[in-house]
Amino acid sequence: MTYVSIQDSPSGGLTLNIVTHCQIYHSSFYSNNHGTSDNRTVTIRVLYTDPLGPLRTIRWSFVMIKSNITNKSSTISHNAGILGSALQIITDQFGNTQNGIDVTIRDVKFNNNTINHLYANNYNISPSFALAVRISNVNKVSISNCTFSSNEGSGLGLINTIATFNGVVNFVNNTAYNGGGIYMISTSFLLLSLGSLLSFIGNHANNSGGAINVEKIVLTIDMNSDSILVSNRCFFQLPDNYEDEIHKKYFHFESNTARVAGSVLYGGATRQCLEGPQQVLSHQFTHISTFINQPGLSIISSGPRGMCFCTDNIPDCNLKSVSVSAIPGEIIKFAVAVIGQDYNTTTGIIIISSDSGELSNQNISNAVCANLTYEVTANNNKIKKIEVSVTIHFETNFFQPPLIIDVNVLPCLPGTYLSQQSHVCECVKSIKSATISCNGTNAIVTKEGSSWIGPNYNNCTNIVYQYCPYDYCIQSQVTFRLNDSDKQCALNRSGLLCGRCDEGLSLMLGSNECGECTNDYLSLIIPFSLAGVILVILLLVLNLTVTVGTINGLLFFANVIKINQSLFYGTDNIPTVFKTFSTNW
């Protein structure tokens, strides 16, 4: 087929079923497959599935050269929208194709192909299988100088397929659930010919693998390695004479992103993997790749392979254990990251356990350092140490020793005790009944009223006095630690029952308030002396004496105000005039 143009077809553009040899040259397929009622076709569908037919001994071939497959603004469903919106080549992996199939795609552009989300949701089709080009069960595919751009769904999907890449193959601005550029599954491999380049620019994955996503395969452990590395075949295979081009780059990654993990790559073996029959590559993938504008902690990632503690939101995989001290009931905080391949962050389920028998699971759903907590408990007062283990739930055959948090168990604070029911520190009954709230872990209480709570003289036990001395304590609501009982004292007082002044302060004349006294007050002797002489003269002249009774009313009024000053003004707002001039008679 040469110079064929199929445009605006309401259903698929072309379907080939068991065609021995097919070649498509210089053709265009534009805006097809958006008007059919059930949308069960694809733009180009090539099927080699005839398991009941006779054994075929010839080698089949499909060739597409310099053709445009463009489904711009189309609505495609089922195979069209989910399993290959532009091109679908499928063979039966158990069929009678003795000599195999050759697929050649050269100088073809796959642009702006879309999917039908409604159909996918109705039939519960995994979003991972939304592919612009799907090739299944083909062991010989050649892709040369092609472009996969602006497709909704992975640009290229390979299922049980070995694809050889020649020239420059571009994957630009594709968006998919997994693998914006390439989505690979099972035993698929990328064979890189000499001088080839796979360029991934601006691709995005809503889940993992912004540029490439390799679905999980069975992984094995290199038992001879001290660091427990994967020993599988690399998902990419280099040309035989690669050593002659030691500085040649075969992958280019620029500005690819993934919402969860692996902005460049998720899955697949990249280090300590087999290239060719026997050669084991250590870090070859990074050596043959260029990375531009690929920041973050999850660039080349995979499923969970281990955990690391975090310091300042950066994984520190050299740190295997930490030590903390805590009181039963106290919450200890720590940060860990789930690690995939190349020590890049990924997601997974964290299991936190302790030798006291407690167990909890935490789902780490983002590839970042996660801040976790653990409540320290103790069954009895004899427990001095607790070991908390942080492990990860593995879905593969990896194993990593747990991260360890050594907890030094401190005794409960004065005024609290270790509860045999909750296994944490709780406030004693007398303090709990005298307060609005009481935290047994940090011994912080909230109270109001005239009571006083604090340590005895030996500072080993706490006592509760129902009535604090007159205007010594704050009557309103106050929060304080049991070992800092001065917070409940009024008027700058402190000590047991707020019975003394704060350090450096003295009792002020005519009140219970403590204040700072200086020698400047000595200068008041002169005016008060003069005022005293004048007052005596005034009393004599006016005959204002107690004997006569003229002044008795004024003295009675002053005494009433003095006795009831807390009722009139409270303990915190007594006017200075009464503090200074009120007199006890």
C-alpha positions in Angstrom: 0.0 0.0 0.0 1.5 3.3 -1.1 0.3 6.9 -0.8 -2.9 5.8 1.0 -4.9 8.4 2.9 -7.6 7.4 5.3 -9.2 10.3 7.0 -12.3 10.9 9.2 -13.4 7.3 9.1 -16.1 6.9 11.8 -14.6 3.5 12.8 -11.1 2.0 12.3 -8.9 3.0 9.4 -7.4 -0.5 8.6 -7.6 -4.0 9.9 -5.3 -6.8 8.7 -5.9 -10.4 9.9 -3.3 -13.1 9.1 -1.9 -11.2 6.2 1.4 -12.9 5.2 3.2 -9.7 4.0 2.0 -6.2 4.5 3.8 -3.0 3.5 2.5 0.6 4.0 4.5 3.4 2.5 4.0 7.2 2.5 0.4 7.0 3.9 -1.6 9.0 6.3 -4.3 8.0 8.8 -5.9 11.1 10.3 -8.8 11.6 12.7 -10.3 8.1 12.4 -12.4 6.0 14.7 -14.5 8.5 16.6 -18.0 7.9 15.2 -18.7 4.2 15.6 -21.4 3.3 18.2 -19.4 0.7 20.1 -15.8 1.9 19.2 -14.4 -1.6 19.1 -11.9 -0.9 16.3 -8.5 0.7 16.2 -6.9 2.9 13.6 -4.6 0.2 12.3 -5.1 -3.3 13.6 -2.8 -6.1 12.6 -3.7 -9.6 13.9 -1.7 -12.8 13.6 -3.9 -15.0 15.8 -5.1 -18.2 14.3 -4.4 -20.9 16.8 -6.8 -23.4 15.1 -5.3 -23.0 11.6 -2.7 -25.2 10.0 1.0 -24.8 11.0 2.5 -21.9 9.1 6.1 -22.3 8.1 6.6 -19.0 6.3 7.8 -15.9 8.1 5.3 -13.1 8.2 6.1 -9.4 7.9 4.6 -6.0 8.6 6.3 -2.9 7.3 5.3 0.7 7.7 7.5 3.5 6.3 7.0 7.2 6.2 3.4 7.2 7.2 1.5 9.5 9.5 -0.9 7.9 12.1 -2.7 10.8 13.6 -5.9 10.6 15.6 -6.1 14.2 16.6 -9.0 15.0 19.0 -10.5 11.5 18.5 -12.6 9.5 20.9 -11.4 5.9 20.8 -12.3 3.1 23.1 -11.5 -0.6 23.9 -8.6 -1.6 21.6 -8.7 1.8 20.0 -8.5 3.9 23.1 -7.0 1.6 25.6 -4.9 -1.1 23.9 -3.5 0.8 21.0 -5.2 4.0 19.8 -2.9 4.4 16.8 -1.4 1.0 15.9 -2.0 -2.4 17.4 0.0 -5.5 16.3 -0.9 -8.7 18.2 0.1 -12.3 17.7 -1.0 -15.3 19.7 1.9 -16.3 21.9 0.6 -19.9 21.7 -0.3 -19.7 18.0 1.2 -21.6 15.1 3.7 -19.1 13.9 6.8 -21.3 13.5 9.2 -18.8 12.0 7.9 -15.7 13.7 6.9 -12.3 12.5 9.0 -9.3 11.3 7.6 -5.8 12.1 9.4 -2.8 10.7 8.3 0.8 11.6 10.4 3.5 10.0 10.0 7.3 9.8 6.5 7.2 11.2 4.9 9.9 13.5 2.4 8.9 16.1 0.9 12.2 17.3 -2.1 13.4 19.4 -3.8 10.1 19.8 -6.4 10.0 22.6 -8.4 7.5 24.7 -12.0 7.0 25.8 -12.0 7.2 29.5 -15.7 6.4 29.9 -15.4 3.1 28.0 -12.3 2.2 30.0 -14.0 2.9 33.3 -17.2 0.9 32.3 -15.1 -2.2 31.5 -12.6 -1.8 34.4 -9.7 -1.7 32.0 -6.4 -0.8 33.8 -5.2 2.7 32.9 -1.7 1.3 32.4 -2.9 -0.3 29.1 -3.8 3.0 27.6 -1.3 2.9 24.7 -0.9 4.8 21.4 1.1 1.9 19.9 0.8 -1.6 21.2 2.9 -4.5 20.1 2.3 -7.9 21.7 4.2 -11.2 21.5 6.5 -10.2 18.6 10.2 -11.2 18.9 11.5 -9.1 16.0 10.5 -5.5 15.8 12.5 -2.7 14.2 11.7 0.9 15.1 13.7 3.5 13.2 13.6 7.4 13.3 10.1 7.5 14.6 8.4 10.1 16.8 5.8 9.5 19.5 4.4 12.9 20.6 1.5 14.4 22.5 -0.3 11.1 22.9 -2.7 10.4 25.7 -1.5 7.1 27.0 2.0 5.6 26.7 3.6 6.4 23.3 4.8 2.8 22.9 3.6 -0.4 24.7 5.7 -3.6 24.5 4.3 -6.8 25.8 6.4 -9.9 25.5 8.2 -8.2 22.7 11.8 -7.5 21.7 12.3 -4.2 19.9 15.4 -3.0 18.1 15.9 0.8 17.8 17.8 2.4 15.0 18.6 6.1 14.5 16.9 8.7 16.7 13.5 7.8 18.2 11.7 10.6 20.0 9.2 10.4 22.8 7.9 13.9 23.4 5.1 15.2 25.7 3.2 12.0 26.1 1.1 11.5 29.2 0.1 8.2 30.7 -0.8 6.5 34.0 2.5 4.5 33.9 5.3 5.1 31.5 4.7 8.3 29.6 7.1 7.3 26.8 7.4 3.5 26.9 5.4 1.0 28.9 7.0 -2.5 29.0 5.7 -5.6 30.6 6.9 -9.2 31.2 9.9 -10.3 29.1 10.2 -7.3 26.8 13.6 -5.7 26.0 15.0 -2.7 24.2 17.8 -3.6 21.8 20.0 -0.6 21.0 21.8 -0.7 17.7 25.1 1.1 17.2 24.5 4.9 17.0 20.9 4.8 18.1 19.4 7.3 20.5 16.2 7.2 22.5 15.2 10.7 23.4 12.5 11.4 26.1 11.5 15.0 26.6 8.6 16.3 28.7 6.8 13.0 29.2 4.6 12.6 32.3 3.2 9.7 34.3 0.3 10.2 36.6 1.7 7.3 38.7 5.2 6.0 38.0 7.8 6.1 35.2 7.6 9.5 33.7 9.7 8.4 30.7 9.9 4.5 31.0 7.9 2.1 33.1 9.0 -1.5 33.3 6.4 -3.7 34.9 7.6 -5.9 37.7 9.3 -9.2 36.8 10.6 -11.9 39.1 13.8 -10.6 40.6 16.7 -12.6 42.0 19.4 -11.7 44.4 23.1 -12.0 43.8 24.2 -13.9 46.8 27.8 -13.1 46.2 27.2 -9.4 46.6 27.6 -7.8 49.9 25.1 -5.1 49.1 22.3 -7.5 47.9 21.8 -6.3 44.3 19.6 -7.5 41.6 21.1 -9.9 39.1 18.6 -9.9 36.2 18.9 -9.2 32.5 19.0 -5.4 31.8 15.8 -4.1 30.3 18.0 -2.6 27.6 20.7 -4.4 25.6 23.7 -2.7 24.1 25.2 -3.6 20.7 28.0 -6.1 20.6 30.7 -3.6 19.8 29.6 -1.1 22.5 33.1 -1.0 24.0 34.4 0.8 20.9 32.1 3.7 21.8 32.6 3.9 25.5 31.4 7.6 25.7 28.4 7.1 23.4 25.0 8.0 24.9 22.0 5.9 24.0 19.3 7.6 26.2 18.5 11.3 26.6 16.1 12.3 29.4 14.9 15.9 29.8 12.1 17.4 32.0 10.2 14.1 32.5 8.0 13.9 35.5 6.0 11.4 37.5 3.5 12.2 40.2 4.5 9.3 42.5 7.9 7.8 41.7 10.5 7.4 39.0 10.5 10.6 36.9 12.8 8.9 34.4 12.5 5.2 35.0 10.4 2.9 37.2 11.2 -0.7 37.4 13.6 -2.8 35.2 17.1 -3.8 36.1 19.7 -1.1 35.6 22.6 -2.1 37.8 24.2 -5.5 38.5 22.2 -6.8 35.5 23.1 -9.0 32.6 23.9 -7.5 29.2 24.3 -10.2 26.6 24.9 -13.8 27.6 27.2 -13.3 30.6 28.4 -9.7 31.0 27.2 -8.1 34.2 26.8 -4.3 34.2 27.2 -2.4 37.4 26.1 1.2 36.7 25.9 1.1 32.9 22.5 2.7 32.5 23.6 6.0 34.0 26.8 5.9 32.0 25.0 5.7 28.6 22.3 8.3 29.5 22.2 12.1 29.8 19.9 13.8 32.3 18.8 17.4 31.9 16.4 19.0 34.4 15.6 15.8 36.2 15.6 16.9 39.9 14.3 15.1 42.9 14.9 12.0 45.1 13.0 9.6 42.8 14.6 9.7 39.3 15.5 6.1 38.7 13.3 4.1 41.0 11.4 0.8 41.3 9.3 -1.2 43.7 10.5 -1.2 47.4 13.9 -2.7 48.0 14.7 -1.3 51.4 14.4 1.7 53.8 16.6 4.4 55.1 16.4 6.9 57.9 16.2 10.6 56.8 18.1 13.6 57.9 16.8 17.0 56.9 14.4 15.3 54.4 17.3 13.5 52.7 17.7 9.7 52.9 20.8 8.7 54.9 21.3 5.0 54.1 24.4 4.8 56.2 22.4 5.3 59.4 21.1 1.9 60.6 20.0 2.7 64.1 19.2 5.7 66.3 18.8 6.1 70.1 16.2 8.2 71.9 15.0 8.6 75.5 11.3 8.8 76.3 8.7 8.4 79.0 5.9 5.8 78.6 3.2 7.5 76.7 5.6 9.9 74.9 5.4 10.1 71.1 8.8 9.7 69.5 9.2 11.1 65.9 11.4 9.8 63.2 11.6 10.1 59.4 12.2 7.2 56.9 12.2 6.8 53.2 11.3 3.7 51.1 14.1 3.0 48.7 13.9 1.5 45.3 16.8 0.8 42.9 19.8 3.2 42.8 18.8 4.2 46.3 16.0 6.5 44.9 12.9 6.9 46.9 9.7 5.0 46.1 6.5 3.9 47.8 5.6 1.0 50.1 4.1 -0.2 53.3 6.2 0.4 56.5 5.8 -2.0 59.5 6.6 -0.6 62.9 7.0 -3.1 65.7 8.6 -3.4 69.2 9.7 -6.1 71.5 6.7 -5.2 73.7 4.5 -6.8 71.1 2.9 -3.7 69.4 2.6 -3.7 65.6 1.3 -1.0 63.2 1.4 -0.4 59.4 2.0 2.8 57.6 1.3 3.2 53.9 3.9 5.5 52.3 2.1 6.7 49.2 4.6 9.3 48.1 8.2 8.9 47.2 9.5 11.3 49.8 10.9 11.1 53.4 7.9 10.3 55.6 7.6 11.6 59.1 6.4 8.8 61.4 5.6 8.5 65.1 5.6 5.8 67.7 4.0 5.8 71.2 6.3 4.4 73.8 4.6 1.9 76.2 5.9 -0.2 79.1 4.3 -3.1 80.8 6.0 -2.5 84.2 8.5 -0.2 85.9 11.3 -2.6 85.5 11.5 -2.0 81.7 14.5 0.2 81.0 14.9 -0.3 77.2 12.7 -1.0 74.2 13.8 -1.8 70.7 11.6 -0.5 67.9 12.0 -2.2 64.5 11.0 -0.5 61.3 10.7 -2.9 58.4 9.1 -2.9 55.0 6.5 -5.2 53.4 8.2 -6.8 50.4 6.3 -8.1 47.4 9.5 -9.4 45.9 12.2 -11.7 47.2 14.3 -8.9 48.8 15.2 -8.7 52.4 16.8 -6.0 54.4 17.5 -6.0 58.1 15.2 -3.7 59.9 16.0 -0.2 61.0 16.4 0.0 64.8 15.3 2.7 67.2 16.7 2.1 70.7 14.5 3.7 73.3 15.7 4.4 76.8 12.6 4.2 79.0 12.6 7.0 81.6 10.6 6.8 84.8 7.3 8.6 85.1 7.5 12.2 86.4 6.5 13.1 89.9 2.8 13.3 90.2 2.3 10.5 87.7 2.5 6.7 87.7 2.7 3.9 85.2 -0.8 2.5 84.5 -1.1 -1.2 84.2 -4.1 -0.8 81.9 -2.8 1.7 79.3 0.9 1.0 79.9 1.6 4.8 79.8 2.2 7.4 82.5 -1.0 8.9 84.0 -1.7 11.5 86.6 -2.3 10.4 90.2 -5.9 10.5 91.3 -5.6 13.5 93.7 -4.0 15.7 91.0 -6.5 14.5 88.3 -9.5 15.4 90.5 -8.1 18.9 91.3 -7.4 19.9 87.7 -9.4 20.5 84.5 -6.9 18.4 82.5 -3.7 16.5 83.3 -1.2 15.0 80.8 0.6 12.2 82.5 3.4 12.0 79.9 4.7 15.6 80.3 3.0 16.3 83.7 1.3 19.4 82.4 -1.9 20.4 84.2 -4.6 23.0 83.7 -6.5 24.3 86.8 -8.5 27.2 88.1 -9.6 28.3 91.5 -7.9 28.8 94.8 -6.1 25.4 95.1 -2.3 25.0 94.9 -0.5 22.0 93.3 3.2 21.4 93.5 6.1 19.5 94.8 6.8 19.0 98.5 10.0 20.2 100.1 11.8 17.0 98.9 10.7 17.6 95.3 9.9 13.9 95.1 6.2 14.0 95.6 3.4 16.4 94.6 0.8 17.7 97.0 -2.5 19.4 96.6 -3.7 22.2 98.9 -7.4 23.0 98.4 -7.0 26.6 99.6 -4.1 28.8 98.6 -3.4 31.7 101.1 -5.4 34.8 100.4 -4.5 36.4 97.0 -1.3 34.4 96.7 -2.5 32.2 93.8 -4.0 33.1 90.4 -7.7 32.4 90.6 -8.3 32.2 86.8 -7.4 29.3 84.5 -3.7 28.5 84.4 -1.6 25.8 82.7 1.8 24.7 84.1 4.1 21.8 84.6 4.0 20.1 88.0 7.7 20.8 88.4 7.2 24.5 87.7 4.5 25.3 90.2 5.4 29.0 90.4 3.4 29.5 87.2 0.2 29.4 89.4 1.4 32.1 91.8 0.1 35.7 91.6 1.8 39.0 92.4 5.3 37.8 91.5 5.3 35.2 94.3 6.8 31.7 94.3 7.6 28.7 96.4 5.5 26.3 98.4 2.0 27.7 98.6 3.4 30.8 96.8 4.6 31.8 100.3 7.7 33.8 99.2 8.8 36.3 96.7 10.6 35.6 93.5 14.3 35.8 93.7 15.5 39.4 93.7 12.1 40.8 94.8 10.7 41.9 98.1 7.3 42.3 99.7 5.8 45.7 98.9 4.5 47.9 101.6 0.8 47.6 102.3 0.1 44.5 100.0 1.0 40.9 99.3 2.7 41.8 96.0 6.4 41.3 95.5 8.3 43.9 93.6 11.8 45.3 93.0 13.0 47.6 95.8 15.8 50.2 95.3 17.4 52.9 97.4 15.5 55.5 95.4 12.7 55.0 97.9 14.8 56.5 100.7 14.2 59.9 99.1 10.5 59.5 100.0 11.3 60.0 103.6 11.6 63.8 103.2 8.1 64.4 101.7 6.4 61.8 104.0 8.1 63.4 107.0 6.8 66.8 106.0 3.4 65.3 105.3 3.3 63.7 108.7 4.0 66.9 110.5 1.4 68.7 108.5 -1.1 65.9 109.1 -0.6 66.1 112.9 -1.0 69.9 112.9 -4.1 69.5 110.8 -5.6 66.9 113.1 -4.9 69.2 116.1 -6.3 72.3 114.5 -9.5 70.5 113.2 -9.8 68.4 116.4 -10.1 65.2 114.2 -9.3 62.6 116.9 -10.6 59.2 117.7 -11.8 60.3 121.0 -14.1 62.9 119.5 -15.2 60.3 116.9 -15.1 62.6 113.8 -12.6 60.4 111.9 -14.2 57.0 112.8 -16.3 56.8 109.6 -13.3 57.3 107.4 -11.2 54.7 109.2 -14.1 52.2 109.0 -14.5 52.8 105.3 -10.7 52.2 104.7 -10.8 48.9 106.7 -13.8 47.6 104.7 -12.1 48.4 101.4 -8.8 46.7 102.6 -10.5 43.5 103.8 -12.6 43.1 100.6 -10.0 44.4 98.0 -9.8 41.0 96.3 -13.6 40.9 96.0 -13.7 44.4 94.5 -10.6 44.3 92.3 -9.4 40.6 92.2 -5.8 39.6 93.0 -4.3 40.7 89.7 -5.8 44.2 89.4 -5.5 45.9 92.8 -5.1 49.7 92.4 -1.7 50.9 93.5 -3.3 53.5 95.8 -4.6 50.7 98.0 -1.4 48.7 97.9 0.5 51.7 99.1 -1.8 53.6 101.4 -4.1 51.0 102.9 -3.4 50.4 106.6 -4.3 47.6 108.9 -5.8 49.0 112.1 
